[in-house]
Amino acid sequence: MKKLLLLLFSIWVMCIPLSAQTNRTEILLLGSDHLAQIYKKEYPNTDVLLPAKQKELQAFTALIEKYNPDMIMVEVLPEEQKSTDSLYALYLKNTLNLAALENGRSEVYQLAFRLGKKIGLPRIYCVNAPGGTSQSVLDNGENIELYKNETVALRKIVSEKYQALQKGTLSLKEYLTFVNQPQTYNLIYHLRYITPARVVNGTFKNPDEMIDTAFVNPAYIGAELISVFKNRDYKIYSNIVTTQLAHTPARILLIIGVAHIGSLKNIFQDDPDYKVIDAVRYLNQ
């Protein structure tokens, strides 16, 4: 009898993860640069509102459309949900003038609204969270040269892509596909979440209100910066999973700044209720 109970218990334990995995929510994390910030008046090729650039964005979203999400989430604070709903309702009626809208070049409108309308979604969900800070607050301490050198190297790569966008030799479709490659967002992840831990015994330079300096330990100054970034990511994660619980979508698309992709991907990979879908599955076609 004892052996039978042990056998039944073993079968029950083995079945738990199998059952959980079959009901996992899929989530595709799509990274984007902030398109409104890319725009420079003196460089017309950076204006996403131009007809040629609209075609490039259409070509990009057509690739992600194949994922066929039943919910799209964006990097907007939940407090702005009503405003986002109103704007999306106008967009669905073709009465939203993005050129006259403040921040109308944003990826929220250019990617999320475009894709949501194309696949017939009634709403775009806001899941951003306050927090974070500028990476430049970390500028001194032991081993700071590691952090600064890596920052310069990454900026060089980004600068080259920006110059190509400005010249028109790189399309928005190509650029957004580039930022969603693992080798790209992992560079950003390493700079924000790995390298700073090597910087110790320093102080933050001009920290903003998002950093509670009363609890910062100078001996671990780099790790303190990582914790600020990670704290915001966990809040975004909380907004995502609680929204999923409230509305039970099966396939989520999150459109968010590329700097968050590596961190959020790691968080969701540790959540047995979720299955992370790689964007490159659709973009590298």
Protein Blocks (a to p, Z undefined) as FASTA:
>chain_A
ZZmmmmmmmmmmmmmmmmmmmmcccddddddddfklmpcfklmklmmkbmklmmmmmmmm
mmmmmnopabdcddddfklmmmmmmmmmmmmnopacfklpghklpmklmmmmmmmmmnop
abdcdfbdeedjdfklpggdehklmmmmmmmmmmmmmmmmmmmmmnopacfklmmmmmmp
mklmmmmmmmmmmmmmmpghiadehiafklcfklpcfklmmmmmmmmmmmmmmmmmmmmm
mmmmmnopabdcddddfklmmmmmmmmmmpmkbccddfklmmmZZ
